[in-house]
Amino acid sequence: MARDVISTCPVCEAELAITRLHCRTCGTALEGEFSVGRFGRLGREQLSLLESFLRSRGNLKEMERELGISYPTVRGRVDALVRALGLGETAAAAPDADVPPGAAEELPSDDAPATGRREILERLARREITADEAAAALRVQAREA
């Protein structure tokens, strides 16, 4: 029975290397050091998102309906997937990369307490709240300031 290849070490979480490939039909075997490739490094959740993206032919509104999550959340997860595949800008190049698009548009002015604002954005980055919830919390905080 064929099983999915794991790409990270269960002990130290470093990337695993494939060292032997075997053809079941003719018996040919190749030995060396092979990478799982960029798609092999994706987690199950990321692969599921990629499958949804392909099924919807890149239509994020359709993905929103299929996955039952908000449009900003879909955008954020697709952006994170693009970064995980090494196809977009890196998190270091984009300091707000974990904040889904649209969330920054709702940020209150700088007179809001920075610590509360930072806590809301950190919760958003950890995906504990949606972009809509974060925007609402930031608006309330701005009114109270």
Helices and strands as residue ranges (DSSP letters): E 18-22, E 29-34, H 37-40, H 44-55, H 60-67, H 71-84, G 104-106, H 114-125, H 131-144
